[in-house]
Structures are given as C-alpha cells and as structure tokens.
Amino acid sequence: MKVIAIVGPTAVGKTSLSIELAKRFNGEIISGDSMQVYRGLDIGTAKVTSEEMEGIPHYLIDVRNDDESYSAADFQIAARQAIQEITEKGKLPIVVGGTGLYIQSLLWDYKLGSEGEVEDDSLRKKYEAFAEKNGNQALWEKLRTTDPLAAEKIHYNNRKKMIRALEVFQLTGHSILEPKEQPKKLYDSFLIGLNTERTVLYQRINQRVDLMVQQGLLEEAEKLAKTPNVQAAQGIGYKELFPYFSGNSSLAEALEEVKLHSRRYAKRQLTWFRNRMSVQWYDLVQHPEEILEIESAVAKWLKNK
C-alpha cells in the first residue's frame, strides 16, 4: 500500500499542502497529531477547520474527550485501519502531522501497547520511592543520564512515564523509544518534510500564538485549567496559561512561555525527523513554487509499482 506522510515542525504549512495533494491525487487525510484527537481543543492545536478541509475526508480528529487519554499505540491501531479503509476505496492515504513517534510507529512495524512489553514491579516501586523522596526533577536527571533519548521527550512532571522509561531501559538495555531491532517498513511510503529558515519559523510561531489568542485560545485553556492533571492539559499552548488563571503570572508572561515552548518543540520535531527518517525537505513558506516539485515527485512515485 502506498502512503504519503507530510511531516515537519509547527507553522510551516503542512495542513494546506495536505489538502492540495489530496485534491490533486484523489487522497484522504489522516491526522498524525497527538493533540488534534481531542474534541473542543481546536484553536490551541491549530486543528483544520471544516472550510479548510474543502470536502476532503479527515480521520483521527475529534476522537477523544479532553479528559481521556490517547497513546501512540491507540494512534497506531486507528491509523492503520484508516489506511486500509482509504486504500480499499481506491484513494491515497495522506498522513499529516508533527508528532514524530506517531508517524514512525505507524509506517514501521513498531511493537507498542501490551504486545511485547517488559515489566518489573520491584523496579517500578524502587523508582517510585526515589521520586517520592527526591522529587520529579531528580528523577528526570536520573533518566537523562540513563536514557537521554527518553528524557528529551518526557516532561519532568510526567512521573509515570519517567519511571516506565527507566524500568524498560534497566530491563532491556535499550531506550523505550528505540527498539532493539530496526523494525521493517510496512508501507510504500513517500515522506515529505516542510521547514523554513529558523528565524522565519520562529517568527511564524510567535505570530500564530498571537492569532490563537484572538481566536479564543484563552477560553480553551481556561476550561482545561479546571482539570490540569488530564493528558490533554499537558499540551503546549495550554499548560503555560494555567499560572495566569491562578494569578501567578501576567498574561504577557504566560504567552511568552507559550511561544518559547512552541519554538523549542519545533526544534525537537526537526531533530526527530532529521535523525530518524529519510525525508525530502521543502520550504513552501519562502519558496511556494516548490509545490510543483512536490507534485511532480509524488506523481512519479505513484507510477512506480
């Protein structure tokens, strides 16, 4: 089965490109974003609007309530089903998003969820006791020295994930994010990466945050602030605003945090895709004419059986 994946950092035009390619090549779109699965979180996740969809069917958007959890394993199962459905209709599946682990676990045969997991209750309890005594920051530092790959992706407030990562590394000798054996590729996939110059990218991210505020970001964040421990509340663009609602920071300070964390996340996204996938990169922000190159490359790939 043939699958297109459009990847890259936030604010580089992945959504608009996906719509154009879907129209051009009879495609349907699967969201590969870990936050767009949540109903009601539209602005802070830069979710595609019904108008922007231009009639193109989209999958894995608005499939969870904001108090429910969602994992890479959940995505992997649902997205593979969507690829099957789209292909059986004679259409081209187009996966678009910036969550690297989701895209990678979909296109390659990664074992996620309960299958093949290793567990050790005594190890887990040891790390839980360490965290209770020394705090999350000390636990994160331990993770950083043990498994820097996992530490880069796991926030120090997420104690459960840190403990799980330490447990897996001690039992297997490998990062929880990097299986021992390189998994096989499941699809004939064509990876398109979008990026632009860093100064331009950061400016676009800052402008996007300001626009989100005008569109109603604060209302979305204030609702989540009432349940700050749910998974959705940990999303960038939301959690940074909680101190503002509790009176511990000004709105300007909170928004600066949103912009800072968004820029840092964009940098991490680029690092992931550059290091882990063979991606053809384009800059449609400064060179919109490159869409012709993309369409030509896709057409050539589609002809190749």
N, C-alpha and C positions, 0 to 999 in steps of 0.2 A: 504493500500500500504506500502511496505517495502522500507525504505530509509536508507542508510549509510551516516553518516556525520563524516568527519575527520577534527578535529579542533586542535588548539594549536597556539603557537607563531610562529613568522617567523623563518626560517632557521632550522627547525627540521625534514624535510623530508616528509612533507605532500603530496607533488606532486608525489614523487616516490612511496609512499605507495598507493596512489590512483590508479596509473597505474597498479601496481601489483595486487591489489584487483579487478580492472576492468577486467584484463586478467583472473584471477582465477575464478571469479564468474559471467562472462558474463555481465559486467557492462558498463555504460556510465557515464561521469563525468560532473557535474555542478560546475562551479567556484563560490565560495562564498566569493569573494574578491572584495572590493569596488573600487579598482583601476585597476584591470585587465580588466574591461569593456572598457577601453579607447584604441582606435586604436593608434598605434605608441608609446605607453608607455610600452615597452617590458622589458627593462633592469631594470629600477628602480622598477618595480612591480614584478620582478622575475617570469615573465609570462612563462608558459610551452611552449617549442618550439615544432615545428611540429615533429622533430625527437624524442623528449622525449615522445610525445603522443603515439608513437608506434601503430598508426592506431586507437586508441580509440577515439570515438567522444567526443568533449568537447562543452559545452554550456556556454553562457554568458561571452564569451571572445571576445573582439573587437566588442562591440555592440554600442559604442558611440564614437563620435569625441571628441577630447580633449577640445573643447570649450563648450560642452554640459554638463548639469547637470545629476546626477543619484542619486536616493534616495533608501532608504530601501524599500519603497512602490513599486518602479519600480522593484527592485530585487524580492520582494515577488511574484508579479504577474507573472513575466517571469519565475522564478524558479519553481513555482507550475505548470505552463504549461509544462515546460521541464520534470518534474517528471511524469506528466500524459503521455506525449509522450513516454518517455523511458519505462514506465511500460507497456503501450499498445503494445510495440514492444517485450514484454516478456523479457526485460532486467532489470538490477538492477540499480536504480539511486544512484550515489555516489556524495554527496556534499562535496567539499573540500575548506577550506579557514579559514582565521583568523579573519574575521570581525564578531564579536560576535552578534551584533544586527541583522545582515542579517540572520545568521543561526537560531537564536532564533525566529525571526519573520516569518521565513519560516516553521519551524517544529511545531510551536504552533499557535493558532488562534489569533494572534495579529491584531488589527484594525489599519491600517496605511493609509496614504493618506487622502483623503477628508472625508472618512466614519467616522462618529462619532467625528469629530474634534470640539473643542470648540474654540470660538474666541471672542475677545472684543477689538474693535478699540481704545476705550479710554485708556484701559490699555496699549496697544501697543504704543500709542503715548506718554504716560507718561514715559515709559522706553526708548523710542527713544530720548525724550528730556533730560532725565537723562544722557544718553550716550553721547549726543552732548555736554553737559555741563561738564561732569566729565571724559569722556574718556572710552575706552573699558576695561581697567584694572579695573576701579572702578565698571563697570557693571558686570564684571566677579566675582569680590569679593562679590557683592550682590547675584549673582547666587550661589556662593559657600556656602554662609551662608543659602540661601533659599533651594537649591536643590543640595547638594554635588554630588549626582549621575550624574546629568546632567553636572555639572561643570567639572567632571573628563573626560567627553567625548567630551566637546565642547571647541574648542580653543578660547582664548580671542579675537582673531582677527575676529571671526565669529559673528559679532554683531547681525545679523538677527536671527541666531539660539539661541543665548543667550536670546534675547527678547522673542522669541517664548516659550522657556522653562520657563521663569519667568511668562509669561502670562498663560500658562497651569497650572502651579503649583498654582497660585493665584486663578484660577477659579475652579480647581478640588481638590486641596489639595494633589495632587499626582504628582510624577515626570513624566515628559514627556516620560521617558524611562521605566517607570514601571506602567503598567495599574493597575487600582484599583482591578480588579478581576483577579485571575490567569487564563490565557487562557487555553483552552483544547488542548491536543496534537492531531495533525491532522494525523500523520503517525505512523506506527510501525517503529520507528527509532532506529538505533544502533549507539551510539556515541563513536567514538574512539578518544582519545586525545593523541597527541605526545608532549613530553617535554624531557628535559635533565637537568643535573646539571647546575646551573646558571652560574658558571664560564665558563663551556664548551659552553653554549648557547651564552654568550656574546662574547666569542672568535670567534664563528662561524658567528655571526652577523658582527663583525668587518672585518673578512676575506671576507665575502660576499660583503660588501661595496667596499673593495679594488678591488675585482674581477669585480664588476659592472663598476668601473671606467675604467678598462682595456677593457671592452666590449663596452664602448661607452655611459656611463651614462651622461657625461657632455654634449654631443650633444643633448640628450633628454631634459635635464634640461634647456639648453640654449634656446631651442625652446619655452618651457613653460614660461621662464622668460619674453618673449615678451608680454604675456597676464597673468600677475601674479594674476589677480583677479578671474580667472575662477576656478571652483571647482577642476579640476584635478591638478591645480598648488599648491593646499594646501597639496598634498600628501607628506608624509615623504620620503626623498631621493631626492626631487626636490626643495622645497621651501628653504631649508637650503643653497642651492648653489646660490641663487639669489644675496646675498651680494657679492659673489666672482665675478659674472659677472658685477656688478655695481662698482667694485673696492673698496668695503668697507670691504673686508676681503681677507685673503690669501686662496689659495685652501686648504692648510692643515687645516686651522681653519674651513673652511666650511665643510670639510669631517669629522672632529671631531664632528661637530654639527649633521651631518647625523647619525653617529654612536651612539652618545648619545641619540638622539631622537628615533632611532630604538630600542635601548636597553630599553628605557622607555616604548615604545609602546609594546614591547614583555611582559614586566611586567604587563601592563594593560590588555593585551589579556589573560594572565594566570589568573589574578584576575577575569575577567569576566566569563570565562568558569568554573572556580572552584566554584564561588559563585552562578551561575545561571543555571547550567546544571549538570545532573548526567552523568559524563564521566568516562569511563575506560581508565586509563592512561598507556602509554608505553613509553619506551626510546629506540628507534631504533638507536640512534646515538652511544650510548655506548654498547647497547645490541641488535645488529641486529638480533640475533636469536629469539627475541621476536615476529618477524613476524609470526612464526609458531603458537604462542599462539593466535595472532590476527586472523589468517586464521581459526584456529580451532573454536574460539568463533563465528566468522561470520557464518561458516558452521552450527554450532549448532543452531544459531538464525534463519537462513534461513529455517531449517527443522521445526521449531516451528511455527505452523499455528496460 
